């Protein structure tokens, strides 16, 4: 604030009027925004619906908040807010309305660019209006190009809002050049080709230079696709689209016929347009006759003037071929559309006819047959015999549950058991509900029947009658629930799982049916809701004196003991899991220590030289087994050579010593030499025996 005061103090007096204007503009802008909110009722808060708010999907709520805040994914929101202004969300209704405006501009060019290029009287009339409309369409094209290059797209399921990224994505497509070419200022040709220069002797008119505006046609197709998807009457819209295409084709062909008549010469023969006479010179006669001729030629259902030269024959033949191919396709599509519009009624009628034939073949009584026919009529009148399960089969369960809750909201709101239940339980139960229609006087259930379903009344009135079928004990209306006692399987129920009352339909009644198996599968995950339903069933049984308290108490104790046993078992399993996890951790730690010790031993072995040599020899032997065997053989051969050499040396020494002793006359004892040598006795000259070493 101090900075603002200083700035104002040092600003010249010339800046004060501009500041005042800015303040006035900002206040005017705020007033206009407030007025727009009041007119559009955007600022008015709707009364909250607690039931819908409770069971609405969290995703829808978050999306709404994001849209209201004007932001999307964190990575897609720019920091300065400029890029968000340059991005367009294609899913918004405002974008669809903009496509409608662009489609009108494209349709204007499709019709009038060709028409004004041929029919000169049309181009001369209201020339100022044509100028305004032409350049208004050009402005729409320019704006649409900016919108188109900033349209958001989904990436990883999120809407991209970054303007540079949007432009890059736009130019990566192949259609961007169509937008650029359709905006080229071809009207500059008017400088040397004046629009007023066209006449009966000079065609086409200069407006033909705007033919490039027709390249914006894909945007109109996009609007057609969006409308066909969003409308509730797609078949009717398809028929209207086909009719529009037929009219445009006939219009273009009429313009082409008039242009060929000009090229060949007006009134030169009977086939071309006859321009003689004041009536034939009028615009209405020229266009109506050309349109009439084009319709007869393309549809091939009328007689046209016979061509008189080759060019005329070629044009007529081409028209006939185009008419046969195009209109055969169009007529076939229209036939399929009309048949699709009545496909539901045809299927329903076939089913009803089948039932009628069966009843006639089995000779069912007339009264029962009339009841069946009335049931079919009521079903068709109420829902059109629509199979909701088949129609919604393509949707995910969440969307199906939301649709079912909104469709049957009035009924579910009145059901007491659904008032305080969890959203997940309601979604699960709604998906399992089956709609059944009962005729007047039909018994929904009888006393003593085995209960396999519970019922919720959607529409109609039911009466609880006594065994005589006359006395009415109670009346049930929309939102009432009955039959839950039989499907809850309450211990101590003296009737078992059988019905305790007779329920009869007063008029036509629509009931939701929930099977026992589906109910128990759903309640298995919601014990509180199961306890609430069981308590309500016990109250009903106590009211009628059909509950055995002792058996019910024993069952509760048994159930409690079972639950406590299951809880203890779960605790024991959890403790075992903890101990097992601890043992696994200890085993992993000991394994790591063992690996460390082994690595230390390997380091010590590698540091010792002898061990290192042995390790290298062992590795060499493992890598080259043949080499190790050859080295072993050579080692054994060297060992044998050493032994033989030592034995030879020993024998020579013994012989020398023996010779010396003999010469001296002594008789010493010479020990035998090892390595297999034997000793034999000898005697000297004096008769003393002597030992001789023999090899």
C-alpha positions as CSV (number, residue, x, y, z in Angstrom):
1,X,0.0,0.0,0.0
2,X,2.9,2.3,0.8
3,X,4.3,1.6,-2.7
4,X,1.0,2.5,-4.3
5,X,0.8,5.8,-2.3
6,X,4.4,6.7,-3.3
7,X,3.6,6.0,-6.9
8,X,0.5,8.1,-6.9
9,X,2.3,10.9,-5.2
10,X,5.1,11.0,-7.8
11,X,2.8,10.4,-10.8
12,X,2.0,13.4,-13.0
13,X,-1.5,14.7,-13.1
14,X,-1.9,13.4,-16.7
15,X,-2.0,9.8,-15.5
16,X,-4.9,10.4,-13.1
17,X,-7.6,10.3,-15.9
18,X,-6.2,7.0,-17.2
19,X,-6.4,5.5,-13.7
20,X,-10.0,6.7,-13.4
21,X,-10.9,5.2,-16.7
22,X,-9.4,1.8,-15.7
23,X,-11.4,1.9,-12.5
24,X,-14.6,2.6,-14.4
25,X,-13.9,-0.1,-16.9
26,X,-13.2,-2.7,-14.1
27,X,-16.4,-1.7,-12.3
28,X,-18.4,-1.9,-15.6
29,X,-16.9,-5.3,-16.3
30,X,-17.9,-6.5,-12.8
31,X,-21.4,-5.2,-13.3
32,X,-21.7,-7.0,-16.7
33,X,-20.5,-10.3,-15.2
34,X,-23.0,-10.0,-12.4
35,X,-25.8,-9.2,-14.8
36,X,-24.8,-12.2,-17.0
37,X,-24.8,-14.5,-14.0
38,X,-28.3,-13.3,-13.0
39,X,-29.6,-13.8,-16.5
40,X,-28.1,-17.3,-16.9
41,X,-29.0,-18.2,-13.3
42,X,-25.5,-19.5,-12.8
43,X,-25.1,-17.7,-9.5
44,X,-28.3,-19.2,-8.0
45,X,-27.8,-22.1,-5.7
46,X,-30.0,-25.1,-6.2
47,X,-31.5,-26.7,-3.1
48,X,-29.3,-29.5,-2.0
49,X,-30.4,-33.1,-2.4
50,X,-28.9,-35.0,0.4
51,X,-29.8,-38.4,-1.0
52,X,-28.2,-37.7,-4.4
53,X,-25.2,-35.9,-2.8
54,X,-24.6,-38.9,-0.6
55,X,-24.5,-41.5,-3.4
56,X,-23.0,-39.3,-6.1
57,X,-19.6,-40.5,-7.4
58,X,-16.6,-38.8,-5.9
59,X,-15.1,-38.4,-9.4
60,X,-18.0,-36.4,-10.7
61,X,-17.7,-34.1,-7.7
62,X,-14.0,-33.6,-8.1
63,X,-14.4,-32.9,-11.9
64,X,-17.1,-30.3,-11.1
65,X,-14.9,-28.6,-8.6
66,X,-12.0,-28.5,-11.0
67,X,-14.2,-27.0,-13.8
68,X,-15.6,-24.4,-11.4
69,X,-12.1,-23.5,-10.3
70,X,-10.9,-23.3,-13.9
71,X,-8.0,-25.7,-13.5
72,X,-7.1,-29.2,-14.4
73,X,-4.2,-31.4,-13.9
74,X,-1.2,-29.8,-12.1
75,X,1.1,-30.3,-15.1
76,X,-1.5,-28.8,-17.5
77,X,-2.2,-25.5,-15.5
78,X,0.0,-22.7,-16.5
79,X,1.5,-20.5,-13.8
80,X,0.5,-17.1,-15.3
81,X,-3.0,-18.1,-16.4
82,X,-2.4,-16.9,-20.0
83,X,-2.3,-20.3,-21.5
84,X,-5.6,-21.3,-19.9
85,X,-7.3,-18.4,-21.7
86,X,-6.0,-19.7,-25.0
87,X,-7.2,-23.3,-24.5
88,X,-10.7,-24.6,-25.4
89,X,-12.3,-27.6,-23.8
90,X,-14.1,-29.5,-26.6
91,X,-16.5,-31.2,-24.2
92,X,-18.1,-27.9,-23.1
93,X,-21.5,-26.9,-24.5
94,X,-20.1,-23.6,-25.6
95,X,-17.7,-25.4,-28.0
96,X,-20.6,-27.3,-29.4
97,X,-22.5,-24.0,-30.0
98,X,-19.5,-22.6,-31.7
99,X,-19.4,-25.5,-34.0
100,X,-23.0,-24.8,-34.9
101,X,-22.1,-21.3,-35.9
102,X,-19.2,-22.5,-38.0
103,X,-21.4,-25.1,-39.6
104,X,-23.9,-22.4,-40.7
105,X,-21.0,-20.4,-42.2
106,X,-19.8,-23.5,-44.1
107,X,-23.4,-24.3,-45.3
108,X,-23.8,-20.7,-46.5
109,X,-20.6,-21.0,-48.7
110,X,-21.7,-24.5,-50.0
111,X,-25.0,-23.2,-51.2
112,X,-24.3,-19.6,-52.3
113,X,-20.8,-19.6,-53.6
114,X,-21.8,-22.0,-56.4
115,X,-25.3,-20.5,-56.9
116,X,-24.0,-16.9,-57.1
117,X,-21.2,-17.9,-59.5
118,X,-23.8,-19.2,-62.0
119,X,-27.0,-17.3,-61.5
120,X,-25.9,-13.7,-62.2
121,X,-29.2,-12.2,-61.1
122,X,-28.8,-13.7,-57.7
123,X,-25.3,-12.2,-57.4
124,X,-26.6,-8.7,-58.4
125,X,-29.5,-8.6,-56.0
126,X,-28.7,-7.3,-52.5
127,X,-25.0,-7.0,-53.2
128,X,-24.4,-5.2,-49.8
129,X,-26.0,-8.1,-48.0
130,X,-23.7,-10.6,-49.8
131,X,-20.6,-8.5,-48.9
132,X,-21.7,-8.5,-45.2
133,X,-22.4,-12.2,-45.1
134,X,-19.2,-13.1,-47.0
135,X,-16.8,-11.2,-44.7
136,X,-18.8,-12.3,-41.6
137,X,-18.1,-15.9,-42.7
138,X,-14.4,-15.0,-43.2
139,X,-14.3,-13.6,-39.7
140,X,-15.9,-16.8,-38.4
141,X,-13.3,-18.9,-40.3
142,X,-10.5,-16.9,-38.8
143,X,-11.8,-17.2,-35.3
144,X,-12.4,-20.9,-35.8
145,X,-8.8,-21.4,-36.9
146,X,-7.7,-19.9,-33.5
147,X,-10.2,-22.0,-31.7
148,X,-9.2,-25.1,-33.6
149,X,-5.5,-24.8,-32.9
150,X,-6.1,-24.3,-29.2
151,X,-8.6,-27.2,-28.7
152,X,-7.6,-29.4,-25.8
153,X,-7.0,-33.1,-26.1
154,X,-6.6,-36.0,-23.8
155,X,-3.2,-37.2,-22.8
156,X,-2.9,-40.0,-20.2
157,X,-6.6,-39.4,-19.5
158,X,-6.0,-35.7,-18.6
159,X,-7.0,-32.6,-20.7
160,X,-4.0,-30.8,-22.0
161,X,-4.4,-27.0,-21.6
162,X,-0.9,-25.8,-22.5
163,X,-1.1,-23.5,-25.5
164,X,2.3,-24.2,-27.1
165,X,1.6,-27.9,-26.8
166,X,-1.9,-27.5,-28.3
167,X,-0.5,-25.6,-31.3
168,X,2.1,-28.3,-31.8
169,X,-0.5,-31.0,-31.7
170,X,-2.7,-29.1,-34.1
171,X,0.1,-28.7,-36.7
172,X,1.1,-32.3,-36.3
173,X,-2.3,-33.3,-38.0
174,X,-2.8,-33.4,-41.7
175,X,-5.9,-31.1,-41.7
176,X,-4.3,-27.9,-40.7
177,X,-3.5,-26.9,-44.3
178,X,-7.3,-27.1,-45.1
179,X,-7.9,-24.4,-42.5
180,X,-5.1,-22.2,-43.9
181,X,-6.2,-22.6,-47.6
182,X,-9.8,-21.9,-46.7
183,X,-8.8,-18.5,-45.3
184,X,-6.6,-17.4,-48.2
185,X,-7.7,-13.9,-49.4
186,X,-8.7,-14.9,-52.9
187,X,-11.1,-11.9,-52.9
188,X,-8.2,-9.8,-54.0
189,X,-9.1,-10.9,-57.5
190,X,-12.0,-8.5,-57.2
191,X,-9.4,-5.7,-57.9
192,X,-9.2,-6.6,-61.6
193,X,-12.3,-8.8,-61.8
194,X,-15.3,-6.7,-60.6
195,X,-18.1,-8.7,-59.0
196,X,-20.7,-6.7,-61.0
197,X,-19.2,-7.7,-64.3
198,X,-21.1,-11.0,-64.7
199,X,-24.1,-11.2,-67.0
200,X,-25.8,-13.6,-69.4
201,X,-22.9,-13.2,-71.7
202,X,-20.1,-13.6,-69.1
203,X,-20.1,-16.5,-66.7
204,X,-19.0,-17.5,-64.1
205,X,-19.3,-14.6,-61.8
206,X,-16.1,-13.5,-59.8
207,X,-17.6,-15.0,-56.6
208,X,-16.2,-18.3,-57.9
209,X,-12.8,-17.3,-56.4
210,X,-14.2,-18.0,-53.0
211,X,-14.5,-21.7,-53.8
212,X,-11.7,-22.3,-51.3
213,X,-14.1,-21.6,-48.5
214,X,-15.6,-25.0,-49.1
215,X,-12.5,-26.7,-47.6
216,X,-13.8,-26.0,-44.1
217,X,-16.4,-28.8,-44.6
218,X,-14.8,-31.2,-42.0
219,X,-15.8,-28.8,-39.2
220,X,-19.5,-29.3,-40.3
221,X,-19.0,-33.0,-40.3
222,X,-17.6,-32.8,-36.8
223,X,-20.8,-30.9,-35.7
224,X,-22.9,-33.6,-37.3
225,X,-21.1,-36.3,-35.4
226,X,-21.4,-34.4,-32.1
227,X,-25.1,-33.8,-32.7
228,X,-25.8,-37.4,-33.6
229,X,-24.1,-38.5,-30.4
230,X,-25.8,-36.0,-28.2
231,X,-29.4,-36.0,-29.5
232,X,-32.1,-38.2,-28.1
233,X,-33.5,-38.9,-31.6
234,X,-30.4,-40.1,-33.6
235,X,-32.5,-41.8,-36.3
236,X,-34.5,-38.7,-37.0
237,X,-31.4,-36.6,-37.2
238,X,-29.8,-39.0,-39.6
239,X,-32.8,-38.8,-41.9
240,X,-32.6,-35.0,-41.8
241,X,-28.9,-35.1,-42.6
242,X,-29.5,-37.4,-45.6
243,X,-32.3,-35.1,-46.9
244,X,-29.9,-32.1,-46.6
245,X,-27.2,-34.0,-48.5
246,X,-29.8,-34.8,-51.3
247,X,-30.8,-31.1,-51.5
248,X,-27.2,-29.9,-51.8
249,X,-26.5,-32.5,-54.5
250,X,-29.5,-31.5,-56.5
251,X,-28.6,-27.8,-56.1
252,X,-25.0,-28.3,-57.3
253,X,-26.2,-30.4,-60.3
254,X,-28.8,-27.6,-61.1
255,X,-26.0,-25.0,-61.1
256,X,-23.9,-27.3,-63.3
257,X,-26.7,-27.7,-65.8
258,X,-27.2,-24.0,-66.0
259,X,-23.4,-23.4,-66.5
260,X,-23.3,-26.1,-69.3
261,X,-26.3,-24.4,-70.9
262,X,-24.4,-21.1,-70.9
263,X,-21.3,-22.9,-72.3
264,X,-23.3,-24.5,-75.2
265,X,-25.4,-21.4,-75.7
266,X,-28.8,-20.6,-74.3
267,X,-31.7,-21.5,-76.5
268,X,-29.5,-23.2,-79.1
269,X,-31.5,-26.5,-78.9
270,X,-34.3,-28.1,-76.9
271,X,-32.0,-29.6,-74.2
272,X,-30.3,-26.4,-72.9
273,X,-32.1,-23.7,-71.0
274,X,-34.3,-21.5,-73.1
275,X,-33.6,-17.9,-72.1
276,X,-36.0,-16.3,-74.6
277,X,-39.0,-14.5,-73.1
278,X,-39.4,-12.2,-70.2
279,X,-40.4,-14.9,-67.8
280,X,-37.4,-17.1,-68.6
281,X,-35.1,-14.2,-67.8
282,X,-36.3,-14.0,-64.2
283,X,-34.1,-15.6,-61.4
284,X,-37.0,-17.7,-60.0
285,X,-37.7,-19.4,-63.4
286,X,-34.0,-20.0,-64.1
287,X,-33.4,-21.7,-60.7
288,X,-36.6,-23.6,-60.4
289,X,-36.4,-25.1,-63.9
290,X,-32.7,-26.1,-63.3
291,X,-33.6,-27.6,-59.9
292,X,-36.5,-29.5,-61.5
293,X,-34.3,-30.8,-64.3
294,X,-31.7,-31.9,-61.8
295,X,-34.2,-33.7,-59.6
296,X,-35.7,-35.6,-62.6
297,X,-32.2,-36.6,-63.8
298,X,-30.6,-37.7,-60.6
299,X,-33.7,-39.6,-59.3
300,X,-34.4,-41.1,-62.8
301,X,-38.1,-40.9,-62.2
302,X,-39.2,-38.5,-64.9
303,X,-38.8,-37.6,-68.5
304,X,-36.3,-34.9,-69.5
305,X,-35.5,-33.3,-72.9
306,X,-33.4,-35.5,-75.2
307,X,-29.8,-34.4,-75.6
308,X,-28.8,-33.3,-79.1
309,X,-25.0,-33.2,-79.1
310,X,-22.1,-35.2,-77.7
311,X,-21.5,-32.9,-74.7
312,X,-25.1,-33.1,-73.7
313,X,-25.1,-36.9,-74.0
314,X,-22.0,-37.2,-71.9
315,X,-23.4,-34.9,-69.2
316,X,-26.7,-36.8,-69.0
317,X,-25.0,-40.2,-68.9
318,X,-22.8,-39.0,-66.1
319,X,-25.8,-37.6,-64.2
320,X,-27.7,-40.9,-64.6
321,X,-24.7,-42.9,-63.3
322,X,-24.3,-40.6,-60.3
323,X,-28.0,-40.7,-59.6
324,X,-28.1,-44.5,-59.7
325,X,-25.1,-44.9,-57.4
326,X,-25.7,-42.0,-55.0
327,X,-29.4,-42.3,-54.6
328,X,-29.3,-46.1,-54.3
329,X,-27.0,-45.6,-51.3
330,X,-29.1,-42.8,-49.9
331,X,-32.4,-44.7,-50.2
332,X,-30.8,-47.8,-48.7
333,X,-29.6,-45.8,-45.7
334,X,-33.0,-44.2,-45.2
335,X,-34.6,-47.6,-45.3
336,X,-32.3,-49.0,-42.7
337,X,-32.8,-45.9,-40.5
338,X,-36.6,-46.2,-40.7
339,X,-36.4,-49.9,-39.8
340,X,-34.1,-49.1,-36.9
341,X,-36.6,-46.6,-35.6
342,X,-39.2,-49.4,-35.2
343,X,-36.8,-52.2,-34.3
344,X,-37.9,-52.2,-30.6
345,X,-41.6,-52.3,-31.5
346,X,-41.0,-55.1,-34.0
347,X,-39.1,-57.2,-31.5
348,X,-41.8,-56.7,-28.9
349,X,-44.5,-57.5,-31.4
350,X,-42.7,-60.7,-32.4
351,X,-42.5,-61.8,-28.8
352,X,-46.2,-61.1,-28.2
353,X,-47.1,-63.0,-31.4
354,X,-45.1,-65.9,-30.2
355,X,-46.9,-66.0,-26.9
356,X,-50.2,-65.8,-28.6
357,X,-49.4,-68.7,-30.9
358,X,-48.3,-70.8,-27.9
359,X,-51.5,-70.1,-26.0
360,X,-53.6,-70.9,-29.0
361,X,-51.7,-74.1,-29.6
362,X,-52.0,-75.1,-26.0
363,X,-55.6,-74.0,-25.8
364,X,-55.2,-71.7,-22.9
365,X,-58.5,-70.2,-21.7
366,X,-59.7,-66.9,-23.0
367,X,-59.6,-65.1,-19.6
368,X,-55.9,-66.0,-19.1
369,X,-55.1,-65.1,-22.7
370,X,-56.7,-61.7,-22.2
371,X,-54.7,-61.1,-19.0
372,X,-51.5,-61.9,-20.9
373,X,-52.3,-59.5,-23.7
374,X,-53.2,-56.8,-21.2
375,X,-49.8,-57.4,-19.4
376,X,-48.0,-56.9,-22.7
377,X,-49.9,-53.7,-23.4
378,X,-49.1,-52.3,-20.0
379,X,-45.4,-53.2,-20.3
380,X,-45.2,-51.5,-23.7
381,X,-47.1,-48.4,-22.4
382,X,-44.9,-48.0,-19.3
383,X,-41.4,-48.8,-20.6
384,X,-41.6,-49.6,-24.3
385,X,-40.5,-53.2,-23.4
386,X,-37.0,-51.8,-22.9
387,X,-34.5,-54.3,-21.7
388,X,-32.5,-52.2,-19.3
389,X,-29.9,-54.8,-18.6
390,X,-29.0,-55.3,-22.2
391,X,-29.0,-51.5,-23.0
392,X,-26.7,-50.7,-20.1
393,X,-24.4,-53.8,-20.5
394,X,-21.7,-51.7,-22.2
395,X,-21.3,-49.3,-19.3
396,X,-19.1,-49.9,-16.2
397,X,-20.7,-50.9,-12.9
398,X,-20.2,-47.4,-11.4
399,X,-22.0,-45.6,-14.2
400,X,-24.8,-48.2,-14.2
401,X,-25.3,-47.8,-10.5
402,X,-25.4,-44.0,-10.8
403,X,-28.0,-44.2,-13.6
404,X,-30.1,-46.7,-11.7
405,X,-30.0,-44.5,-8.6
406,X,-31.1,-41.5,-10.5
407,X,-33.8,-43.3,-12.4
408,X,-35.2,-45.0,-9.4
409,X,-34.5,-42.2,-6.9
410,X,-38.1,-41.6,-5.9
411,X,-38.5,-45.2,-5.0
412,X,-35.1,-45.7,-3.2
413,X,-35.7,-42.5,-1.2
414,X,-38.7,-44.0,0.5
415,X,-37.0,-47.3,1.4
416,X,-36.1,-47.1,5.0
417,X,-33.2,-49.6,4.8
418,X,-31.5,-47.4,2.2
419,X,-31.6,-44.2,4.2
420,X,-28.5,-44.8,6.3
421,X,-26.7,-47.5,4.3
422,X,-23.3,-47.0,2.9
423,X,-22.9,-45.8,-0.7
424,X,-21.1,-49.0,-1.8
425,X,-23.9,-51.2,-0.4
426,X,-26.5,-49.2,-2.3
427,X,-24.6,-49.4,-5.6
428,X,-24.1,-53.1,-5.2
429,X,-27.8,-53.7,-4.4
430,X,-29.1,-51.5,-7.2
431,X,-27.2,-53.4,-9.8
432,X,-28.8,-56.7,-8.6
433,X,-32.4,-55.5,-8.6
434,X,-34.7,-57.0,-11.3
435,X,-37.9,-55.3,-12.3
436,X,-41.0,-57.4,-12.4
437,X,-44.5,-56.4,-13.5
438,X,-47.6,-58.0,-11.9
439,X,-51.2,-57.8,-13.2
440,X,-54.3,-57.0,-11.1
441,X,-55.1,-59.9,-8.8
442,X,-51.7,-61.6,-9.2
443,X,-50.2,-63.1,-6.0
444,X,-46.7,-62.0,-5.5
445,X,-46.2,-64.5,-2.7
446,X,-48.4,-66.9,-0.7
447,X,-48.2,-67.9,2.9
448,X,-46.1,-71.0,3.3
449,X,-44.1,-70.6,0.0
450,X,-40.3,-71.0,0.3
451,X,-38.9,-67.5,0.3
452,X,-36.2,-66.9,-2.3
453,X,-36.6,-63.2,-3.0
454,X,-37.4,-60.0,-1.3
455,X,-39.4,-57.2,-3.0
456,X,-39.4,-53.4,-3.2
457,X,-42.5,-51.7,-4.5
458,X,-41.7,-49.2,-7.2
459,X,-45.2,-48.4,-8.5
460,X,-48.6,-49.6,-7.7
461,X,-50.5,-50.9,-4.6
462,X,-50.4,-54.3,-2.9
463,X,-52.7,-55.8,-0.3
464,X,-51.7,-58.2,2.5
465,X,-54.7,-60.6,2.7
466,X,-55.7,-63.3,5.1
467,X,-55.9,-67.0,4.2
468,X,-59.5,-66.5,3.0
469,X,-58.3,-64.0,0.3
470,X,-60.9,-61.5,1.3
471,X,-59.8,-59.9,4.6
472,X,-57.2,-57.2,3.9
473,X,-54.7,-56.9,6.7
474,X,-52.5,-54.1,5.3
475,X,-51.8,-52.1,2.2
476,X,-48.4,-51.6,0.7
477,X,-47.4,-48.7,-1.5
478,X,-44.3,-47.3,-3.3
479,X,-41.2,-47.8,-1.3
480,X,-42.5,-50.6,0.8
481,X,-40.3,-53.7,1.4
482,X,-41.5,-57.2,2.1
483,X,-40.2,-60.7,2.0
484,X,-36.9,-60.0,3.8
485,X,-37.8,-62.3,6.7
486,X,-37.8,-65.4,4.5
487,X,-34.5,-64.5,2.8
488,X,-32.6,-63.5,6.0
489,X,-32.6,-67.1,7.4
490,X,-33.0,-66.0,11.0
491,X,-32.3,-68.7,13.5
492,X,-35.4,-69.5,15.6
493,X,-37.9,-68.7,12.9
494,X,-40.7,-71.2,13.6
495,X,-41.8,-71.0,9.9
496,X,-38.4,-71.8,8.6
497,X,-37.7,-69.8,5.4
498,X,-41.3,-69.8,4.3
499,X,-43.6,-66.8,3.6
500,X,-45.6,-65.6,6.6
501,X,-48.3,-63.7,4.6
502,X,-50.2,-63.5,1.3
503,X,-49.4,-60.5,-0.8
504,X,-51.6,-59.7,-3.8
505,X,-51.5,-56.9,-6.4
506,X,-54.4,-54.6,-6.5
507,X,-53.7,-53.1,-10.0
508,X,-50.7,-53.2,-12.2
509,X,-47.6,-53.1,-10.0
510,X,-43.9,-52.7,-10.7
511,X,-41.7,-54.4,-8.1
512,X,-37.9,-54.7,-7.7
513,X,-36.9,-58.2,-6.9
514,X,-33.7,-59.1,-5.0
515,X,-32.7,-62.8,-4.9
516,X,-31.5,-64.4,-1.7
517,X,-28.1,-65.3,-3.1
518,X,-27.5,-61.8,-4.4
519,X,-28.5,-60.3,-1.1
520,X,-26.2,-62.5,1.0
521,X,-23.3,-62.0,-1.5
522,X,-23.7,-58.3,-1.0
523,X,-24.2,-58.3,2.8
524,X,-21.1,-60.4,3.3
525,X,-19.0,-57.2,2.9
526,X,-21.3,-55.1,5.0
527,X,-21.9,-56.6,8.5
528,X,-23.6,-53.6,9.9
529,X,-26.3,-53.6,7.3
530,X,-26.7,-57.3,7.7
531,X,-27.2,-56.8,11.5
532,X,-29.7,-54.1,10.8
533,X,-31.8,-56.2,8.5
534,X,-31.6,-59.2,10.9
535,X,-32.8,-57.0,13.7
536,X,-35.8,-55.7,11.7
537,X,-36.6,-59.3,10.7
538,X,-36.6,-60.3,14.4
539,X,-38.9,-57.5,15.3
540,X,-41.4,-58.7,12.7
541,X,-41.2,-62.3,13.9
542,X,-41.6,-61.2,17.6
543,X,-44.7,-59.2,16.6
544,X,-46.3,-62.3,15.1
545,X,-44.9,-64.6,17.8
546,X,-42.9,-66.7,15.3
547,X,-39.5,-66.3,16.9
548,X,-38.0,-68.9,19.3
549,X,-36.0,-66.8,21.6
550,X,-34.0,-69.7,23.1
551,X,-32.9,-71.0,19.7
552,X,-32.1,-67.4,18.5
553,X,-30.0,-66.8,21.7
554,X,-28.1,-70.1,21.2
555,X,-27.5,-69.2,17.6
556,X,-26.2,-65.8,18.5
557,X,-23.9,-67.4,21.1
558,X,-22.7,-69.9,18.6
559,X,-22.2,-67.2,16.0
560,X,-20.3,-65.1,18.6
561,X,-18.2,-68.1,19.6
562,X,-17.5,-68.8,15.9
563,X,-16.6,-65.2,15.3
564,X,-14.3,-65.2,18.4
565,X,-12.7,-68.4,17.2
566,X,-12.2,-67.0,13.8
567,X,-10.7,-63.9,15.4
568,X,-8.3,-66.0,17.5
569,X,-7.4,-68.1,14.5
570,X,-6.7,-64.9,12.5
571,X,-4.5,-63.6,15.4
572,X,-2.6,-66.9,15.5
573,X,-2.1,-66.9,11.8
574,X,-0.8,-63.3,12.1
575,X,1.6,-64.3,14.9
576,X,2.9,-67.2,12.8
577,X,3.4,-64.9,9.9
578,X,5.4,-62.5,12.1
579,X,7.6,-65.4,13.4
580,X,8.1,-66.7,9.9
581,X,9.1,-63.3,8.8
582,X,11.5,-63.0,11.7
583,X,13.0,-66.4,10.9
584,X,13.4,-65.5,7.3
585,X,15.2,-62.3,8.4
586,X,17.6,-64.2,10.7
587,X,18.3,-66.8,7.9
588,X,19.1,-64.0,5.5
589,X,21.4,-62.4,8.0
590,X,23.3,-65.6,8.7
591,X,23.6,-66.3,5.0
592,X,25.1,-62.9,4.5
593,X,27.6,-63.5,7.3
594,X,28.6,-66.8,5.8
595,X,29.2,-65.2,2.5
596,X,31.4,-62.6,4.1
597,X,33.5,-65.4,5.8
598,X,33.9,-67.3,2.6
599,X,35.0,-64.2,0.8
600,X,37.6,-63.5,3.6
601,X,38.9,-67.1,3.3
602,X,39.2,-66.7,-0.5
603,X,41.2,-63.5,0.0
604,X,43.6,-65.3,2.4
605,X,44.1,-68.1,-0.1
606,X,44.8,-65.8,-2.9
607,X,47.5,-63.9,-0.8
608,X,49.5,-67.2,-0.2
609,X,52.0,-68.0,-3.1
610,X,51.8,-71.8,-2.9
611,X,48.1,-71.7,-2.6
612,X,48.0,-69.2,-5.5
613,X,49.9,-71.6,-7.7
614,X,47.7,-74.5,-6.8
615,X,44.6,-72.4,-7.4
616,X,46.0,-71.3,-10.8
617,X,46.8,-74.9,-11.7
618,X,43.3,-76.0,-10.6
619,X,41.7,-73.2,-12.7
620,X,43.8,-74.2,-15.7
621,X,42.8,-77.8,-15.2
622,X,39.1,-76.8,-15.1
623,X,39.5,-74.6,-18.2
624,X,41.6,-77.1,-20.3
625,X,41.0,-80.7,-19.2
626,X,43.1,-82.2,-22.1
627,X,46.1,-80.0,-21.3
628,X,46.0,-81.1,-17.7
629,X,45.9,-84.8,-18.6
630,X,48.9,-84.3,-21.0
631,X,50.9,-82.5,-18.4
632,X,50.1,-85.3,-15.9
633,X,51.4,-88.0,-18.3
634,X,54.6,-86.0,-19.0
635,X,55.1,-85.6,-15.2
636,X,54.8,-89.4,-14.7
637,X,57.3,-90.1,-17.5
638,X,59.9,-87.7,-15.9
639,X,59.4,-89.5,-12.5
640,X,60.1,-93.0,-14.1
641,X,63.2,-91.6,-15.8
642,X,64.5,-90.3,-12.5
643,X,64.0,-93.7,-10.8
644,X,65.7,-95.6,-13.6
645,X,68.7,-93.2,-13.5
646,X,69.1,-93.6,-9.8
647,X,69.0,-97.4,-10.0
648,X,71.7,-97.5,-12.7
649,X,74.0,-95.3,-10.6
650,X,73.6,-97.6,-7.6
651,X,74.5,-100.8,-9.6
652,X,77.7,-99.2,-11.0
653,X,78.9,-98.2,-7.6
654,X,78.3,-101.7,-6.2
655,X,80.3,-103.4,-9.0
656,X,83.2,-101.1,-8.5
657,X,83.3,-101.8,-4.8
658,X,83.1,-105.6,-5.3
659,X,86.0,-105.5,-7.7
660,X,88.1,-103.7,-5.2
661,X,87.4,-106.1,-2.5
662,X,88.2,-109.1,-4.6
663,X,91.5,-107.7,-5.6
664,X,92.5,-107.1,-2.0
665,X,91.5,-110.6,-0.9
666,X,88.8,-109.4,1.6
667,X,85.3,-110.7,1.7
668,X,83.0,-108.0,3.0
669,X,79.3,-108.4,2.8
670,X,77.6,-106.2,0.3
671,X,74.0,-105.3,0.8
672,X,71.6,-105.9,-2.0
673,X,70.6,-103.0,-4.0
674,X,67.0,-102.0,-3.9
675,X,64.8,-101.6,-7.0
676,X,64.4,-105.4,-7.5
677,X,68.0,-106.5,-7.3
678,X,68.9,-110.1,-5.8
679,X,72.0,-111.3,-4.1
680,X,73.8,-114.6,-4.7
681,X,76.6,-116.2,-2.7
682,X,80.2,-116.4,-4.1
683,X,83.4,-117.6,-2.5
684,X,86.8,-116.2,-2.7
685,X,90.0,-118.0,-3.1
686,X,90.3,-118.8,0.6
687,X,86.9,-120.4,0.7
688,X,84.9,-117.5,2.2
689,X,81.6,-117.1,0.6
690,X,80.9,-113.8,-1.0
691,X,77.7,-111.9,-2.1
692,X,77.2,-110.7,-5.7
693,X,74.6,-108.2,-6.7
694,X,72.7,-109.3,-9.7
695,X,70.4,-106.8,-11.6
